[in-house]
Amino acid sequence: MVIKGEIWHGGDLAKARALFANAPEPWIDLSTGINPISYPLPPLPQSLWQRLPGADDEAALLAAARAAYHVPESAGIVAAPGTQILIDLLPRLEGHGPVAVLTPTYGEHTRTWLKVGRVAREIATLNEVGDAATVVIVNPNNPDGRVVSKQDLVAIAKQCDARCGALIVDEAFADFTPEPSIIPELPPATVVLRSFGKTYGLAGLRLGFAIGDPALTEALHAAMGPWAVAGPALRVGATALADSSWLAQAGAARAADAARLDALLAPHGRVVGGTALFRLLETGNAPALFAHLGRHGLYLRRFQNDVRWLRFGLPGQASEWARLEAALAGFATSGPGPA
């Protein structure tokens, strides 16, 4: 189902304050899938803020990204100020024919194809691809963590290639679970998107990548124009992507946090999936639980396509875990309150 009108995104604390004007501050924003423990920013020279981004800085970032994501030498890679701009640009540059988006998933994928006049269908299973020339898959998926196997991705890529289309795989949440990534075996007619800010807890840096045929990545680079990525983002990204020890330690810590969150949520419904950065709860009490936690200053992600769903990001500090645990215990004790 294509959602009409506004797409609900996480991270909008102004909306949270409007909904729950009397909630205690500070708010705990659990509505995003962003690592709550961010990568420690390296010292940045003042010159990075005073000059235009340099070609050497961009080359260093792309080299670090190639190594971190295991990009084949034959593939192209381009950096962008966040993956959203790449999601917007791909429909203007990529192929012809109908598009299929495996859903439920990030709502902007369907919308960007519709905005340029393409026929885009939302499908529930890969058996419904039909005559689509281009197929969009988020892997692991947001919000339920669904994973499509490499074997299935390769088969779909071959089908898209034969139809002069493309397989677009959004791997925004693949950093902590890289096994399903299609990048090392990148088939023809395949474009992979990678997000930096979610894993490294630096979403405000605005940094993302597209990996695919060099002609396409060069076209994306040209469409964005010169100096698309800010100099500080180039430097921070290159440093963080080369820090494999931090990534391994953060991945193990967030997996433990996700298991802890599952245990807290289990009495309130069914945890239907997620990733190491978020968990998806299904419950008939979702509207009441959303309102209850909102009144306690905890903001969750709701869904227009299924009112039974609530997505929980991870708390960061011990005090945030304590507030969430106390609020959930209060809901279990009192039952659903007024919305």
Backbone hydrogen bonds in HBPLUS format (Angstrom, degrees):
<---DONOR---> <-ACCEPTOR-->    atom                        ^
c    i                          cat <-CA-CA->   ^        H-A-AA   ^      H-
h    n   atom  resd res      DA  || num        DHA   H-A  angle D-A-AA Bond
n    s   type  num  typ     dist DA aas  dist angle  dist       angle   num
A0016-ALA N   A0012-ASP O   3.25 MM   4  6.65 152.9  2.33 139.5 147.3     1
A0017-ARG N   A0013-LEU O   2.91 MM   4  6.11 159.2  1.96 146.3 150.4     2
A0018-ALA N   A0014-ALA O   3.06 MM   4  6.27 144.9  2.19 138.2 147.9     3
A0019-LEU N   A0015-LYS O   2.92 MM   4  6.17 150.4  2.01 150.0 157.6     4
A0020-PHE N   A0016-ALA O   2.92 MM   4  6.08 153.3  1.99 150.1 157.6     5
A0023-ALA N   A0020-PHE O   3.15 MM   3  5.52 168.1  2.17 117.9 119.1     6
A0028-ILE N   A0297-GLY O   2.87 MM 269  6.19 159.2  1.91 161.6 168.7     7
A0299-TYR N   A0028-ILE O   3.05 MM 271  6.37 162.4  2.08 155.5 160.5     8
A0030-LEU N   A0299-TYR O   2.84 MM 269  5.48 141.2  1.99 146.3 158.6     9
A0313-GLY N   A0030-LEU O   2.67 MM 283  4.30 145.0  1.79 128.8 134.8    10
A0035-ASN N   A0198-LYS O   2.86 MM 163  5.77 172.4  1.86 151.6 153.6    11
A0039-TYR N   A0200-TYR O   2.88 MM 161  5.23 161.5  1.91 146.1 141.9    12
A0048-LEU N   A0045-PRO O   3.06 MM   3  5.84 150.9  2.15 120.7 126.8    13
A0049-TRP N   A0046-GLN O   2.99 MM   3  5.60 145.3  2.12 115.2 124.2    14
A0050-GLN N   A0047-SER O   2.99 MM   3  4.88 141.7  2.14  97.2 109.0    15
A0051-ARG N   A0047-SER O   3.07 MM   4  6.06 138.4  2.25 159.5 161.9    16
A0058-GLU N   A0054-GLY O   3.11 MM   4  6.48 157.0  2.16 150.5 156.6    17
A0059-ALA N   A0055-ALA O   2.90 MM   4  6.11 157.8  1.95 147.9 154.3    18
A0060-ALA N   A0056-ASP O   2.95 MM   4  6.16 151.8  2.03 144.5 151.7    19
A0061-LEU N   A0057-ASP O   3.08 MM   4  6.35 156.9  2.14 145.4 151.2    20
A0062-LEU N   A0058-GLU O   2.97 MM   4  6.24 167.6  1.98 155.2 158.0    21
A0063-ALA N   A0059-ALA O   2.95 MM   4  6.10 151.6  2.03 144.6 152.3    22
A0064-ALA N   A0060-ALA O   3.05 MM   4  6.26 157.9  2.10 145.9 151.5    23
A0065-ALA N   A0061-LEU O   2.88 MM   4  6.15 155.8  1.94 152.9 160.3    24
A0066-ARG N   A0062-LEU O   2.88 MM   4  6.01 156.0  1.93 144.4 150.8    25
A0067-ALA N   A0063-ALA O   3.16 MM   4  6.39 160.1  2.20 145.5 149.9    26
A0068-ALA N   A0064-ALA O   2.92 MM   4  6.09 163.8  1.94 149.0 154.1    27
A0069-TYR N   A0065-ALA O   2.90 MM   4  5.85 161.3  1.93 151.6 155.7    28
A0070-HIS N   A0066-ARG O   2.97 MM   4  5.66 112.1  2.44 133.7 146.7    29
A0071-VAL N   A0066-ARG O   3.01 MM   5  4.87 160.7  2.05 137.4 143.3    30
A0070-HIS N   A0067-ALA O   3.42 MM   3  5.13 153.7  2.50  94.0 101.4    31
A0075-ALA N   A0072-PRO O   3.06 MM   3  5.47 157.0  2.12 112.4 119.5    32
A0076-GLY N   A0212-GLY O   2.68 MM 136  5.34 165.7  1.70 177.1 171.9    33
A0212-GLY N   A0076-GLY O   3.06 MM 136  5.34 156.3  2.12 136.7 143.7    34
A0078-VAL N   A0210-ALA O   2.98 MM 132  5.42 151.7  2.07 151.8 160.1    35
A0210-ALA N   A0078-VAL O   3.01 MM 132  5.42 151.8  2.09 148.3 156.9    36
A0080-ALA N   A0208-GLY O   2.81 MM 128  5.20 152.9  1.89 149.4 148.9    37
A0082-GLY N   A0080-ALA O   2.81 MM   2  5.42 135.4  2.00 105.6  91.9    38
A0208-GLY N   A0080-ALA O   2.97 MM 128  5.20 146.8  2.08 143.9 144.6    39
A0086-LEU N   A0083-THR O   2.97 MM   3  5.09 121.1  2.32 100.0 115.6    40
A0087-ILE N   A0083-THR O   2.91 MM   4  6.27 155.4  1.97 157.4 165.0    41
A0088-ASP N   A0084-GLN O   2.98 MM   4  6.28 146.7  2.10 146.4 155.5    42
A0089-LEU N   A0085-ILE O   2.94 MM   4  6.12 144.0  2.08 138.5 148.3    43
A0090-LEU N   A0086-LEU O   2.96 MM   4  6.01 161.4  2.00 156.5 158.9    44
A0092-ARG N   A0089-LEU O   2.89 MM   3  5.45 144.5  2.02 118.3 129.2    45
A0093-LEU N   A0090-LEU O   3.00 MM   3  5.20 151.1  2.09 108.9 117.9    46
A0094-GLU N   A0090-LEU O   2.85 MM   4  5.57 149.3  1.95 169.6 171.5    47
A0133-ALA N   A0098-PRO O   2.90 MM  35  5.68 146.0  2.02 139.7 146.0    48
A0134-THR N   A0098-PRO O   3.28 MM  36  6.62 164.7  2.31 154.0 157.7    49
A0099-VAL N   A0119-VAL O   2.76 MM  20  6.05 153.8  1.83 157.8 166.3    50
A0121-ARG N   A0099-VAL O   2.78 MM  22  6.18 162.9  1.81 156.4 158.4    51
A0100-ALA N   A0134-THR O   2.89 MM  34  6.38 155.4  1.95 155.5 163.5    52
A0136-VAL N   A0100-ALA O   2.82 MM  36  6.26 157.1  1.87 157.6 164.6    53
A0101-VAL N   A0121-ARG O   2.81 MM  20  6.20 157.0  1.87 161.1 168.6    54
A0123-ILE N   A0101-VAL O   2.91 MM  22  5.97 160.9  1.95 141.6 147.6    55
A0102-LEU N   A0136-VAL O   3.00 MM  34  6.27 168.4  2.01 176.6 173.7    56
A0103-THR N   A0123-ILE O   2.79 MM  20  5.79 173.2  1.80 167.5 169.1    57
A0109-HIS N   A0106-TYR O   3.28 MM   3  6.24 161.0  2.32 126.0 129.8    58
A0112-THR N   A0108-GLU O   3.02 MM   4  6.00 160.5  2.06 151.2 153.2    59
A0113-TRP N   A0110-THR O   3.19 MM   3  5.60 127.1  2.49 107.3 119.6    60
A0114-LEU N   A0110-THR O   3.16 MM   4  6.44 161.9  2.19 155.8 161.3    61
A0115-LYS N   A0111-ARG O   2.94 MM   4  6.09 148.3  2.04 149.8 158.2    62
A0116-VAL N   A0113-TRP O   3.31 MM   3  5.63 140.9  2.48 103.0 112.2    63
A0118-ARG N   A0113-TRP O   3.11 MM   5  5.45 150.6  2.20 159.0 150.1    64
A0117-GLY N   A0114-LEU O   3.00 MM   3  5.10 163.2  2.03 111.0 113.9    65
A0128-GLU N   A0125-THR O   3.10 MM   3  5.73 165.8  2.12 115.9 120.2    66
A0129-VAL N   A0126-LEU O   3.34 MM   3  5.54 162.4  2.37 113.4 112.4    67
A0132-ALA N   A0129-VAL O   3.16 MM   3  5.79 165.5  2.18 138.9 141.6    68
A0135-VAL N   A0166-ALA O   3.01 MM  31  6.56 148.1  2.12 149.2 158.9    69
A0168-ILE N   A0135-VAL O   2.82 MM  33  6.15 171.6  1.82 165.8 168.6    70
A0137-ILE N   A0168-ILE O   2.88 MM  31  6.28 162.5  1.91 166.4 172.0    71
A0170-ASP N   A0137-ILE O   2.84 MM  33  6.22 156.1  1.90 145.3 153.4    72
A0139-ASN N   A0170-ASP O   2.90 MM  31  6.01 153.7  1.97 141.0 149.1    73
A0141-ASN N   A0146-ARG O   2.83 MM   5  4.96 151.0  1.91 138.5 148.1    74
A0145-GLY N   A0141-ASN O   2.85 MM   4  4.51 140.9  2.01 127.0 130.8    75
A0153-LEU N   A0149-SER O   3.02 MM   4  6.33 156.7  2.07 148.1 155.3    76
A0154-VAL N   A0150-LYS O   2.86 MM   4  6.08 162.4  1.89 157.4 160.8    77
A0155-ALA N   A0151-GLN O   3.13 MM   4  6.35 157.3  2.19 143.9 149.9    78
A0156-ILE N   A0152-ASP O   2.99 MM   4  6.23 158.4  2.03 149.5 155.0    79
A0157-ALA N   A0153-LEU O   2.87 MM   4  6.07 157.3  1.92 150.3 157.1    80
A0158-LYS N   A0154-VAL O   3.06 MM   4  6.32 154.9  2.12 147.9 153.3    81
A0159-GLN N   A0155-ALA O   3.19 MM   4  6.47 154.4  2.26 142.0 148.7    82
A0160-CYS N   A0156-ILE O   2.86 MM   4  6.16 159.7  1.90 155.3 160.8    83
A0161-ASP N   A0157-ALA O   2.85 MM   4  6.03 157.6  1.90 149.6 155.9    84
A0162-ALA N   A0158-LYS O   3.04 MM   4  6.25 155.9  2.10 145.4 151.1    85
A0163-ARG N   A0159-GLN O   3.24 MM   4  6.48 131.5  2.49 136.8 149.1    86
A0163-ARG N   A0160-CYS O   3.07 MM   3  5.08 133.7  2.29  95.7 108.8    87
A0165-GLY N   A0160-CYS O   2.79 MM   5  4.86 167.7  1.81 152.1 148.4    88
A0164-CYS N   A0161-ASP O   3.12 MM   3  5.06 163.2  2.15 108.8 110.2    89
A0167-LEU N   A0189-ALA O   2.81 MM  22  6.23 161.1  1.85 160.1 164.7    90
A0191-VAL N   A0167-LEU O   2.82 MM  24  6.23 160.4  1.86 162.7 167.7    91
A0169-VAL N   A0191-VAL O   2.80 MM  22  6.19 164.6  1.83 165.5 170.5    92
A0193-LEU N   A0169-VAL O   2.88 MM  24  6.30 158.1  1.93 153.6 158.4    93
A0171-GLU N   A0193-LEU O   2.81 MM  22  5.69 154.0  1.88 152.6 158.0    94
A0174-ALA N   A0171-GLU O   3.16 MM   3  5.15 159.1  2.21 119.8 115.7    95
A0177-THR N   A0174-ALA O   3.13 MM   3  5.13 135.0  2.34  99.7 112.5    96
A0181-SER N   A0178-PRO O   2.95 MM   3  5.38 158.4  1.99 119.6 126.8    97
A0186-LEU N   A0183-ILE O   3.03 MM   3  4.72 164.6  2.05 116.0 114.9    98
A0192-VAL N   A0211-ILE O   2.82 MM  19  5.07 164.0  1.84 150.1 155.7    99
A0211-ILE N   A0192-VAL O   2.81 MM  19  5.07 150.1  1.90 147.5 156.9   100
A0194-ARG N   A0209-PHE O   2.94 MM  15  5.11 159.6  1.99 139.2 144.0   101
A0209-PHE N   A0194-ARG O   2.83 MM  15  5.11 154.2  1.90 152.9 157.5   102
A0196-PHE N   A0207-LEU O   3.19 MM  11  5.63 161.9  2.22 149.2 146.0   103
A0200-TYR N   A0196-PHE O   3.29 MM   4  6.33 170.7  2.30 161.3 163.6   104
A0201-GLY N   A0197-GLY O   2.93 MM   4  5.45 106.4  2.49 131.1 141.8   105
A0202-LEU N   A0197-GLY O   2.90 MM   5  4.42 134.5  2.11 125.6 135.0   106
A0201-GLY N   A0198-LYS O   3.37 MM   3  5.27 159.5  2.42  98.5 104.3   107
A0205-LEU N   A0202-LEU O   2.97 MM   3  5.58 161.2  2.00 118.7 124.8   108
A0206-ARG N   A0203-ALA O   3.20 MM   3  5.74 151.5  2.28 113.7 120.1   109
A0216-LEU N   A0213-ASP O   2.95 MM   3  5.44 124.7  2.26 112.8 126.1   110
A0217-THR N   A0213-ASP O   3.09 MM   4  6.44 165.0  2.11 158.5 162.9   111
A0218-GLU N   A0214-PRO O   2.90 MM   4  5.94 154.2  1.96 145.8 152.9   112
A0219-ALA N   A0215-ALA O   3.05 MM   4  6.19 144.5  2.18 133.6 143.3   113
A0219-ALA N   A0216-LEU O   3.02 MM   3  4.93 115.5  2.45  92.5 108.7   114
A0220-LEU N   A0216-LEU O   2.86 MM   4  6.20 153.5  1.93 153.7 161.1   115
A0221-HIS N   A0217-THR O   2.96 MM   4  6.15 154.9  2.02 141.8 148.7   116
A0222-ALA N   A0218-GLU O   2.94 MM   4  6.17 156.4  2.00 145.3 151.4   117
A0223-ALA N   A0219-ALA O   2.92 MM   4  6.10 152.4  1.99 144.6 152.3   118
A0224-MET N   A0220-LEU O   3.10 MM   4  6.33 146.5  2.21 146.5 153.9   119
A0225-GLY N   A0221-HIS O   3.18 MM   4  6.38 136.6  2.38 139.6 150.9   120
A0225-GLY N   A0222-ALA O   3.23 MM   3  5.13 129.7  2.50  92.6 105.7   121
A0233-ALA N   A0230-ALA O   3.05 MM   3  5.30 118.3  2.45 103.0 118.2   122
A0234-LEU N   A0230-ALA O   3.01 MM   4  6.38 151.3  2.09 153.0 162.0   123
A0235-ARG N   A0231-GLY O   3.10 MM   4  6.41 160.2  2.14 155.9 160.1   124
A0236-VAL N   A0232-PRO O   2.91 MM   4  6.07 174.1  1.92 155.3 157.3   125
A0237-GLY N   A0233-ALA O   2.88 MM   4  5.74 160.8  1.92 143.2 149.8   126
A0238-ALA N   A0234-LEU O   3.06 MM   4  6.13 159.8  2.10 142.5 147.9   127
A0239-THR N   A0235-ARG O   3.07 MM   4  6.26 161.3  2.10 150.5 155.4   128
A0240-ALA N   A0236-VAL O   2.89 MM   4  6.07 172.6  1.89 159.8 161.7   129
A0241-LEU N   A0237-GLY O   2.94 MM   4  5.92 168.3  1.95 152.2 156.0   130
A0243-ASP N   A0240-ALA O   2.99 MM   3  5.17 156.2  2.05 107.9 115.7   131
A0247-LEU N   A0243-ASP O   3.31 MM   4  6.65 161.2  2.35 147.6 152.7   132
A0248-ALA N   A0244-SER O   3.03 MM   4  6.23 161.3  2.06 148.8 152.9   133
A0249-GLN N   A0245-SER O   3.03 MM   4  6.23 166.9  2.05 153.9 157.4   134
A0250-ALA N   A0246-TRP O   2.81 MM   4  5.92 164.1  1.84 155.2 160.2   135
A0251-GLY N   A0247-LEU O   2.87 MM   4  5.94 156.0  1.93 146.2 153.1   136
A0252-ALA N   A0248-ALA O   3.12 MM   4  6.33 160.5  2.15 147.0 151.2   137
A0253-ALA N   A0249-GLN O   3.03 MM   4  6.23 158.7  2.08 146.8 153.1   138
A0254-ARG N   A0250-ALA O   2.86 MM   4  6.03 162.2  1.89 153.8 158.2   139
A0255-ALA N   A0251-GLY O   2.99 MM   4  6.10 150.2  2.08 143.1 151.3   140
A0256-ALA N   A0252-ALA O   3.13 MM   4  6.35 153.3  2.20 142.4 148.9   141
A0257-ASP N   A0253-ALA O   2.97 MM   4  6.27 150.3  2.06 142.5 151.4   142
A0258-ALA N   A0254-ARG O   2.83 MM   4  6.05 151.9  1.91 145.7 152.9   143
A0259-ALA N   A0255-ALA O   3.08 MM   4  6.35 154.0  2.15 144.1 150.2   144
A0260-ARG N   A0256-ALA O   2.99 MM   4  6.24 153.1  2.06 144.5 152.3   145
A0261-LEU N   A0257-ASP O   2.85 MM   4  6.14 153.5  1.92 148.4 155.8   146
A0262-ASP N   A0258-ALA O   2.92 MM   4  6.19 154.4  1.99 146.0 152.9   147
A0263-ALA N   A0259-ALA O   3.15 MM   4  6.43 154.5  2.22 145.1 150.6   148
A0264-LEU N   A0260-ARG O   3.18 MM   4  6.54 149.4  2.28 143.5 151.6   149
A0264-LEU N   A0261-LEU O   3.09 MM   3  5.06 117.2  2.50  95.1 110.5   150
A0265-LEU N   A0261-LEU O   2.94 MM   4  6.18 150.8  2.03 152.8 161.2   151
A0266-ALA N   A0262-ASP O   2.92 MM   4  5.92 138.9  2.09 149.1 158.8   152
A0268-HIS N   A0265-LEU O   2.82 MM   3  5.46 159.0  1.86 127.7 135.0   153
A0270-ARG N   A0282-GLU O   2.93 MM  12  5.18 170.3  1.94 151.7 152.9   154
A0282-GLU N   A0270-ARG O   2.82 MM  12  5.18 161.2  1.85 143.5 149.9   155
A0272-VAL N   A0280-LEU O   2.88 MM   8  5.77 140.8  2.04 155.7 167.2   156
A0280-LEU N   A0273-GLY O   2.84 MM   7  5.50 163.1  1.87 156.4 153.1   157
A0275-THR N   A0278-PHE O   2.93 MM   3  5.41 143.7  2.07 142.6 154.0   158
A0278-PHE N   A0275-THR O   3.37 MM   3  5.41 156.6  2.43 102.4 108.5   159
A0279-ARG N   A0312-PHE O   2.92 MM  33  5.28 153.0  1.99 142.9 151.5   160
A0312-PHE N   A0279-ARG O   2.81 MM  33  5.28 165.3  1.83 163.1 166.1   161
A0281-LEU N   A0310-LEU O   2.82 MM  29  5.25 174.5  1.83 163.2 161.3   162
A0310-LEU N   A0281-LEU O   2.91 MM  29  5.25 145.0  2.03 149.5 158.1   163
A0283-THR N   A0308-ARG O   2.85 MM  25  5.11 161.4  1.88 143.2 148.1   164
A0286-ALA N   A0283-THR O   3.23 MM   3  5.35 150.4  2.32 115.4 113.7   165
A0289-LEU N   A0285-ASN O   2.82 MM   4  5.95 161.5  1.85 164.3 170.7   166
A0290-PHE N   A0286-ALA O   2.84 MM   4  5.94 163.5  1.87 157.6 161.8   167
A0291-ALA N   A0287-PRO O   3.06 MM   4  6.24 160.0  2.11 143.3 148.4   168
A0292-HIS N   A0288-ALA O   2.85 MM   4  6.03 158.8  1.90 147.3 153.7   169
A0293-LEU N   A0289-LEU O   2.95 MM   4  6.08 173.5  1.95 155.2 156.4   170
A0294-GLY N   A0290-PHE O   2.90 MM   4  5.97 149.8  1.99 141.1 150.8   171
A0295-ARG N   A0291-ALA O   2.95 MM   4  6.18 151.8  2.03 148.4 154.5   172
A0296-HIS N   A0293-LEU O   2.96 MM   3  4.99 139.0  2.13  97.2 109.9   173
A0298-LEU N   A0293-LEU O   2.92 MM   5  5.17 160.0  1.96 140.5 140.6   174
A0297-GLY N   A0294-GLY O   3.00 MM   3  5.06 162.6  2.04 109.5 111.5   175
A0301-ARG N   A0311-ARG O   3.27 MM  10  5.06 170.5  2.28 149.0 149.8   176
A0311-ARG N   A0301-ARG O   2.99 MM  10  5.06 167.8  2.01 146.1 150.1   177
A0309-TRP N   A0306-ASP O   3.22 MM   3  5.84 170.6  2.23 119.6 122.2   178
A0320-GLU N   A0317-GLN O   3.03 MM   3  5.27 129.4  2.30 101.3 114.4   179
A0321-TRP N   A0317-GLN O   3.15 MM   4  6.59 155.9  2.21 152.2 158.7   180
A0322-ALA N   A0318-ALA O   2.97 MM   4  6.22 156.9  2.02 148.6 155.3   181
A0323-ARG N   A0319-SER O   3.06 MM   4  6.26 152.9  2.13 139.0 145.5   182
A0324-LEU N   A0320-GLU O   3.01 MM   4  6.24 161.8  2.05 149.6 154.3   183
A0325-GLU N   A0321-TRP O   2.90 MM   4  6.08 169.0  1.91 154.6 157.8   184
A0326-ALA N   A0322-ALA O   2.97 MM   4  6.07 161.5  2.00 147.5 152.6   185
A0327-ALA N   A0323-ARG O   2.95 MM   4  6.06 158.0  2.00 145.3 151.6   186
A0328-LEU N   A0324-LEU O   2.91 MM   4  6.10 163.0  1.94 156.0 160.3   187
A0329-ALA N   A0325-GLU O   2.97 MM   4  6.11 156.9  2.02 144.8 151.6   188
A0330-GLY N   A0326-ALA O   2.93 MM   4  6.14 148.1  2.03 142.3 151.1   189
A0331-PHE N   A0327-ALA O   3.04 MM   4  6.35 145.5  2.16 143.4 152.1   190
A0332-ALA N   A0328-LEU O   3.00 MM   4  6.30 157.6  2.05 149.5 155.5   191
A0333-THR N   A0329-ALA O   2.99 MM   4  6.16 143.3  2.12 141.8 151.8   192
A0334-SER N   A0330-GLY O   2.93 MM   4  5.98 167.7  1.94 148.9 152.2   193
A0335-GLY N   A0331-PHE O   2.78 MM   4  5.20 146.1  1.89 137.7 146.2   194
